[in-house]
Amino acid sequence: MLTLSDLNEHVRRVVALNFPQPVWIAAEIAQLGESRGHFYLTLVQKEENSRDIRAQAEAALWAGEFRNLYKKLGQTLHQVLREGLSVKMQVRPEFHERYGFKLHIVDIDPAYTLGQLDLQRRQTIEMLRREGLFDLNRELTLPPVLQRIALISSETAAGRQDFLRQLEDNRFGYAFEVTSFQAAVQGASAGPEISQALKIIGSNFDRFDCAVIVRGGGSRMDLSAFDEPELCSAAAKTPVPVLAGIGHDVDETVLDLVAHHSLKTPTAVAEFIVQHNMLFETGIIELTESVRQLTSAKIREEQLLLEQVLSAARWGARQLSRNAMARLDLSESRIPVLAGYFLKKQLLALDQADHYCQTLHPDNILRRGFSITTSNGMIVTDPARLGPGDQLETRVKSGIIRSRVE
């Protein structure tokens, strides 16, 4: 029968015999801790297209090896040693009778991690296109004024302060209502925290004109959280325009692609918002000036028309007065002529009436041999009205004949 010590010593020898040289492995860093310059890692391998763990091992990067790698890789080493990243590392498998199996890290290949990040990025883009989310946020209409801003960032991020300072110091004096949502902007917790903040903003979308995600810059690996499917899907589904300013000059994350607008820095996002509002104000000023010009032109047009009407009225009144005066003058000149003509006509009529009266005068009738018989002063025109004994007077030219009816 073997003792535990014998068994562990045998396992140590087997491991040492089969792995005389370090080997390269690929794994994901599930946990990472540091103590006195030493780094302790839990490495895992997950099932394909699943979160289930297929293999797991403990690893260590001793302080001496860390210093050697830091001289070789610089800050890239810190960027690779991060929970949630897939890494390619050269390890020396060792088994200790007391402390068990452990992988001692002697080298790291950061190019592998970058390749895995690019692969994850492409897979995220394909997923978003397949689910119809890639262009969803960019299809939203940007409000004409961006004033109620939901800001997602870390309280300690320099980019957050740059963004707020740029808004506050804008040269136009615009006021903004900024509601802050605390979230990590790098590391394993960045994706879930930013996604949760976006969901809260989406459920209160009527309170905000836009959502802004900012951080203060970083390397390609620092920005890996912004390639995560959950975060990018949440940004695409947010019912308000998402503006991203995560502080990079060259690299482009998936969040940059799905956001409504993506700018290089937080300061650039703030300046974009200010300029957007300035364009709206300029449009209002131009519209006001256009209305003023149109109103002035209309007033001038109506004044000109009124002056034309007044001028026409004055000219017409003078013309009517001149016409009336001409008619009066004509009438005045014609009155004597017409009066003389009227008098002559009346005199002629009087002469004709006088001649007619003279012609019909009884004396003239009697001269022509006629006589006039009267009875009791009445001219006799009907013999039947006379009776026996009536006295008659018959007047002739030279005298009167008296007679009696028998």
Number of C-alpha atoms within 10 A of each C-alpha: 5 7 8 11 11 12 13 19 16 14 18 18 15 13 16 15 10 9 13 11 11 16 14 14 11 16 19 20 22 17 15 16 13 13 9 7 12 14 17 19 23 19 22 21 18 14 11 9 6 8 9 11 11 11 11 15 13 16 22 20 21 18 15 12 15 18 14 13 17 14 10 13 15 12 11 16 17 12 17 24 19 22 18 20 21 24 24 20 21 19 21 21 20 20 20 13 15 10 9 12 18 18 21 20 23 20 20 21 16 20 12 16 21 18 13 16 21 16 11 17 20 14 15 20 22 13 15 20 13 10 10 11 19 25 16 20 23 19 11 14 10 16 14 13 16 19 18 17 18 24 24 26 27 23 15 12 15 15 23 24 19 19 23 16 13 18 22 14 11 14 9 10 10 13 13 14 11 16 15 17 20 15 21 20 26 18 17 16 14 21 23 17 19 27 22 17 22 29 17 13 23 19 11 12 18 12 14 20 19 25 29 26 27 28 27 22 20 14 15 18 20 17 25 23 27 23 24 23 21 16 22 28 22 22 31 26 19 24 23 27 26 27 28 27 26 29 21 19 12 9 11 16 21 24 31 21 19 25 25 24 19 22 21 19 22 30 23 18 24 23 17 17 19 23 14 17 19 16 14 15 14 12 12 12 12 12 12 12 12 12 12 12 12 12 12 12 12 12 12 12 12 12 12 12 12 12 12 12 12 12 12 12 12 12 12 12 12 12 12 12 12 12 12 12 12 12 12 12 12 11 12 11 11 12 12 11 11 12 11 12 12 12 12 12 12 12 12 12 12 12 12 12 12 12 12 11 11 13 12 11 11 16 15 13 16 15 12 11 9 13 17 16 17 15 15 10 9 10 13 17 11 7 7 7 8 14 11 8 10 12 15 20 19 16 17 19 16 8 8 13 12 11 12 12 10 8
